[in-house]
Amino acid sequence: MTNKSIANKHRSRSHAGQKPDILDVHMAAALLTVSVDTVYDLLKCGQLPGRKVGRKWITTRGAVMRWVDETLVADTAQRAIDGGDKAALTKALQSGAVRVKASALTRSYPPLLTKTDPPVLN
């Protein structure tokens, strides 16, 4: 196979004019309209899906868009709950999107009777 035919073969696979599916941090930052440092931080802490290949972080366009879609609803609900929106909290609890941690309940409301407490007689 000649060098020209190899180049043509690779060119046909690259889907000229289409956006690449694999993104490096610069491309992901451009897609998300954030800084490269923000993308590095999101990748390192595991929030943004991706992997390190050699010394480079990569992700895919599809993974980034799914991450945006999945976190969009949760983040919006969290802001509403944090702002005191009781309807948003009720909806989130009923849908199973959020749960109350038992430790949060015991911290705020200690149990009235524990195994070591003597029985109360009236």
Buried (B, 14 or more C-beta within 10 A) or exposed (E): EEEEEEEEEEEEEEEEEEEEEEBBBEBBBEBBEEEBEBBBEBBEEEEBBBEEEEEEBBBBBEBBEEBEEEEEEEEEBBEBBEEEBEEBBEBBEEEEEBEEEEEEEEEEEEEEEEEEEEEEEE
